[in-house]
Amino acid sequence: MPVLLTALLRTVVPAVAGWSLTQAVSAWLGVDGSAVTLALTGALTSVYYSAGYAIGTRWPKVGALLLGMGAGKGGPTYPSAAVGGQRAK
């Protein structure tokens, strides 16, 4: 899987989960308003990511699934930023 797609999944999955949790909590609390929704989204996304990370330290496969890191094999690889594989002098 391309590195860019893997990176996007690792960013988008927690964000979508946070947004979904916000919609559920907003409906449950009867809260309306963009400022409250924005604050809830940020807070719940952070909680979701932190929980996924904590779960991943105990059960790596579950953590990878929760955070969208199960999309590719192993960790990401980053090509060298140097031109032609050599460092600039």
BASENU-34413 format. One line per 3 residues: number of its first residue (from 1); their letters; for each residue x, y, z of C-alpha. Coordinates in steps of 0.1 Angstrom, whole numbers, plus 5000, padded with zeros to 4 digits. Layout:
% residues N
NUM> A> X:Y:Z | ...
This chain:
% residues 89
1> MPV> 5000:5000:5000 | 5014:5034:4992 | 5029:5054:5021
4> LLT> 5006:5084:5014 | 4974:5062:5016 | 4986:5046:5049
7> ALL> 4994:5080:5064 | 4959:5093:5054 | 4942:5063:5069
10> RTV> 4961:5068:5102 | 4949:5104:5103 | 4913:5100:5089
13> VPA> 4902:5069:5110 | 4906:5086:5144 | 4891:5119:5130
16> VAG> 4860:5101:5117 | 4857:5081:5149 | 4859:5114:5169
19> WSL> 4833:5130:5147 | 4810:5100:5150 | 4814:5100:5188
22> TQA> 4806:5138:5188 | 4774:5133:5169 | 4763:5106:5193
25> VSA> 4772:5126:5224 | 4756:5158:5210 | 4724:5139:5203
28> WLG> 4724:5123:5237 | 4731:5156:5256 | 4709:5176:5233
31> VDG> 4737:5200:5226 | 4736:5222:5196 | 4760:5248:5183
34> SAV> 4792:5248:5162 | 4816:5259:5189 | 4804:5231:5212
37> TLA> 4806:5206:5184 | 4841:5217:5175 | 4853:5214:5210
40> LTG> 4836:5180:5215 | 4851:5167:5182 | 4886:5177:5192
43> ALT> 4883:5163:5227 | 4866:5130:5216 | 4891:5125:5188
46> SVY> 4920:5129:5213 | 4903:5105:5237 | 4897:5079:5209
49> YSA> 4933:5082:5197 | 4947:5079:5232 | 4925:5049:5240
52> GYA> 4935:5033:5207 | 4972:5039:5214 | 4968:5025:5250
55> IGT> 4950:4994:5237 | 4977:4990:5210 | 5004:4988:5236
58> RWP> 4986:4958:5252 | 4971:4943:5221 | 4990:4955:5190
61> KVG> 4966:4941:5164 | 4935:4956:5180 | 4953:4990:5183
64> ALL> 4963:4988:5147 | 4927:4981:5137 | 4914:5010:5158
67> LGM> 4938:5035:5145 | 4938:5024:5109 | 4974:5012:5110
70> GAG> 4964:4977:5100 | 4961:4989:5064 | 4997:4981:5054
73> KGG> 5023:4956:5064 | 5046:4968:5091 | 5054:5004:5098
76> PTY> 5056:5031:5072 | 5088:5036:5052 | 5100:5070:5044
79> PSA> 5123:5075:5013 | 5154:5096:5017 | 5148:5132:5011
82> AVG> 5182:5135:4994 | 5183:5138:4956 | 5196:5106:4939
85> GQR> 5199:5089:4972 | 5229:5110:4982 | 5231:5137:5007
88> AK> 5238:5172:4997 | 5271:5186:5007
